[in-house]
């Protein structure tokens, strides 16, 4: 994922930090605590505005997450 031309929509700053957030999707993933939704975050270093971009998760990651709880 490339964000070289990213600009904060609030303050127009071009510097940012990246991170990741995971979450559950539906009832069974919540019940078994499996993180089926994964997002990459871009956070402005000046005003801390954050955008989320959905990323793909692999089946292997989901299986390891299930047994790793």
MDAnalysis code that builds the backbone (N, CA, C; Angstrom):
import MDAnalysis as mda
import numpy as np

u = mda.Universe.empty(207, n_residues=69, atom_resindex=np.repeat(np.arange(69), 3), trajectory=True)
u.add_TopologyAttr("name", ["N", "CA", "C"] * 69)
u.add_TopologyAttr("resid", np.arange(1, 70))
u.add_TopologyAttr("resname", ["UNK", "UNK", "UNK", "UNK", "UNK", "UNK", "UNK", "UNK", "UNK", "UNK", "UNK", "UNK", "UNK", "UNK", "UNK", "UNK", "UNK", "UNK", "UNK", "UNK", "UNK", "UNK", "UNK", "UNK", "UNK", "UNK", "UNK", "UNK", "UNK", "UNK", "UNK", "UNK", "UNK", "UNK", "UNK", "UNK", "UNK", "UNK", "UNK", "UNK", "UNK", "UNK", "UNK", "UNK", "UNK", "UNK", "UNK", "UNK", "UNK", "UNK", "UNK", "UNK", "UNK", "UNK", "UNK", "UNK", "UNK", "UNK", "UNK", "UNK", "UNK", "UNK", "UNK", "UNK", "UNK", "UNK", "UNK", "UNK", "UNK"])
u.atoms.positions = np.array([
    [0.857, -1.172, 0.000],
    [0.000, 0.000, 0.000],
    [0.904, 1.237, 0.000],
    [0.743, 2.075, -0.985],
    [1.591, 3.252, -1.096],
    [0.780, 4.508, -0.818],
    [1.331, 5.351, 0.019],
    [0.673, 6.610, 0.379],
    [1.657, 7.770, 0.288],
    [2.524, 7.734, -0.711],
    [3.565, 8.757, -0.842],
    [2.979, 10.145, -1.038],
    [1.845, 10.256, -1.686],
    [1.239, 11.558, -1.963],
    [0.145, 11.931, -0.968],
    [0.078, 11.226, 0.154],
    [-0.968, 11.487, 1.133],
    [-0.820, 12.882, 1.728],
    [-1.942, 13.546, 1.912],
    [-1.975, 14.860, 2.551],
    [-3.159, 14.875, 3.497],
    [-2.948, 15.333, 4.713],
    [-4.008, 15.386, 5.710],
    [-5.134, 16.300, 5.216],
    [-6.382, 15.812, 5.194],
    [-7.486, 16.646, 4.723],
    [-7.853, 17.784, 5.685],
    [-7.378, 17.708, 6.929],
    [-7.705, 18.759, 7.901],
    [-6.675, 19.880, 7.928],
    [-5.379, 19.518, 7.990],
    [-4.353, 20.555, 8.174],
    [-3.349, 20.632, 7.026],
    [-3.487, 19.763, 6.034],
    [-2.630, 19.738, 4.832],
    [-1.195, 19.284, 5.090],
    [-0.922, 18.738, 6.259],
    [0.394, 18.192, 6.582],
    [0.645, 16.949, 5.726],
    [1.890, 16.701, 5.352],
    [2.227, 15.539, 4.527],
    [2.973, 14.455, 5.302],
    [3.207, 14.656, 6.576],
    [3.908, 13.661, 7.383],
    [2.888, 12.849, 8.173],
    [3.105, 11.526, 8.193],
    [2.155, 10.642, 8.867],
    [2.863, 9.432, 9.436],
    [2.183, 8.742, 10.328],
    [2.643, 7.478, 10.888],
    [1.649, 6.406, 10.473],
    [2.132, 5.188, 10.302],
    [1.245, 4.081, 9.954],
    [1.106, 3.128, 11.130],
    [0.008, 2.395, 11.142],
    [-0.246, 1.409, 12.180],
    [-1.247, 0.389, 11.677],
    [-1.659, -0.527, 12.551],
    [-2.643, -1.536, 12.195],
    [-3.673, -1.671, 13.291],
    [-4.913, -1.954, 12.869],
    [-6.024, -2.207, 13.776],
    [-6.717, -3.467, 13.296],
    [-7.088, -4.355, 14.217],
    [-7.832, -5.561, 13.872],
    [-9.152, -5.556, 14.610],
    [-10.142, -6.201, 14.014],
    [-11.457, -6.277, 14.644],
    [-12.214, -7.504, 14.200],
    [-13.292, -7.795, 14.900],
    [-14.121, -8.939, 14.549],
    [-15.163, -8.521, 13.529],
    [-15.702, -9.488, 12.804],
    [-16.676, -9.182, 11.759],
    [-18.103, -9.460, 12.162],
    [-18.412, -10.659, 12.609],
    [-19.779, -11.032, 12.927],
    [-19.877, -11.754, 14.257],
    [-21.021, -12.381, 14.495],
    [-21.288, -13.026, 15.777],
    [-20.269, -14.099, 16.118],
    [-20.033, -15.046, 15.190],
    [-19.133, -16.153, 15.502],
    [-17.696, -15.696, 15.686],
    [-17.259, -14.728, 14.895],
    [-15.891, -14.233, 15.077],
    [-15.771, -13.491, 16.403],
    [-16.829, -12.809, 16.838],
    [-16.814, -12.172, 18.160],
    [-16.818, -13.227, 19.256],
    [-17.663, -14.260, 19.092],
    [-17.787, -15.315, 20.096],
    [-16.468, -16.041, 20.294],
    [-15.773, -16.364, 19.182],
    [-14.506, -17.083, 19.265],
    [-13.303, -16.148, 19.331],
    [-13.536, -14.841, 19.357],
    [-12.487, -13.828, 19.444],
    [-11.474, -13.962, 18.308],
    [-11.971, -14.090, 17.078],
    [-11.130, -14.172, 15.893],
    [-11.191, -12.822, 15.178],
    [-10.041, -12.256, 14.922],
    [-9.952, -10.940, 14.280],
    [-9.988, -11.116, 12.769],
    [-11.182, -10.978, 12.173],
    [-11.329, -11.214, 10.742],
    [-11.214, -9.948, 9.906],
    [-11.254, -8.803, 10.520],
    [-11.143, -7.527, 9.816],
    [-9.802, -6.894, 10.170],
    [-9.059, -6.453, 9.167],
    [-7.752, -5.834, 9.412],
    [-7.690, -4.517, 8.642],
    [-7.165, -3.475, 9.306],
    [-7.082, -2.151, 8.717],
    [-5.695, -1.573, 8.925],
    [-5.216, -0.833, 7.920],
    [-3.992, -0.046, 8.057],
    [-4.421, 1.376, 8.383],
    [-3.724, 2.012, 9.328],
    [-4.055, 3.381, 9.712],
    [-2.970, 4.336, 9.245],
    [-3.393, 5.531, 8.856],
    [-2.485, 6.640, 8.576],
    [-2.882, 7.764, 9.526],
    [-1.943, 8.201, 10.365],
    [-2.214, 9.242, 11.344],
    [-1.320, 10.440, 11.090],
    [-1.927, 11.597, 10.930],
    [-1.193, 12.842, 10.731],
    [-0.338, 13.125, 11.962],
    [0.929, 13.484, 11.750],
    [1.825, 13.761, 12.880],
    [1.566, 15.123, 13.511],
    [0.807, 15.969, 12.841],
    [0.550, 17.311, 13.365],
    [-0.773, 17.393, 14.139],
    [-1.893, 16.997, 13.503],
    [-3.199, 17.158, 14.165],
    [-3.787, 15.822, 14.631],
    [-3.144, 14.701, 14.315],
    [-3.537, 13.349, 14.730],
    [-4.820, 12.844, 14.086],
    [-5.231, 13.457, 12.990],
    [-6.343, 12.927, 12.196],
    [-5.922, 11.557, 11.682],
    [-6.837, 10.570, 11.732],
    [-6.505, 9.204, 11.340],
    [-7.487, 8.683, 10.304],
    [-6.951, 8.040, 9.267],
    [-7.754, 7.379, 8.253],
    [-7.491, 5.884, 8.337],
    [-8.545, 5.080, 8.076],
    [-8.435, 3.622, 8.074],
    [-8.579, 3.112, 6.650],
    [-7.722, 2.164, 6.275],
    [-7.779, 1.514, 4.972],
    [-7.858, 0.011, 5.198],
    [-8.912, -0.615, 4.668],
    [-9.111, -2.041, 4.862],
    [-8.061, -2.827, 4.093],
    [-7.496, -3.839, 4.755],
    [-6.517, -4.721, 4.124],
    [-7.037, -6.148, 4.186],
    [-6.496, -7.002, 3.366],
    [-6.921, -8.397, 3.318],
    [-6.290, -9.191, 4.452],
    [-7.044, -10.183, 4.949],
    [-6.508, -11.122, 5.929],
    [-6.423, -12.480, 5.264],
    [-5.463, -13.264, 5.688],
    [-5.293, -14.595, 5.104],
    [-5.997, -15.632, 5.975],
    [-6.333, -16.755, 5.370],
    [-6.956, -17.852, 6.112],
    [-5.995, -18.369, 7.167],
    [-4.716, -18.455, 6.833],
    [-3.715, -18.923, 7.798],
    [-3.673, -17.997, 9.011],
    [-3.705, -16.709, 8.784],
    [-3.706, -15.747, 9.890],
    [-4.924, -15.955, 10.780],
    [-6.099, -16.178, 10.182],
    [-7.320, -16.389, 10.951],
    [-7.253, -17.676, 11.772],
    [-6.682, -18.745, 11.201],
    [-6.554, -20.013, 11.924],
    [-5.590, -19.850, 13.090],
    [-4.455, -19.213, 12.850],
    [-3.485, -18.999, 13.929],
    [-4.066, -18.105, 15.020],
    [-4.852, -17.119, 14.630],
    [-5.502, -16.242, 15.597],
    [-6.486, -17.032, 16.454],
    [-7.235, -17.948, 15.841],
    [-8.211, -18.751, 16.566],
    [-7.525, -19.621, 17.618],
    [-6.439, -20.310, 17.246],
    [-5.756, -21.187, 18.173],
    [-4.818, -20.435, 19.128],
    [-4.527, -19.203, 18.814],
    [-3.627, -18.412, 19.658],
    [-4.303, -17.713, 20.815],
    [-5.635, -17.784, 20.885],
    [-6.354, -17.102, 21.969],
    [-6.100, -17.730, 23.253],
])
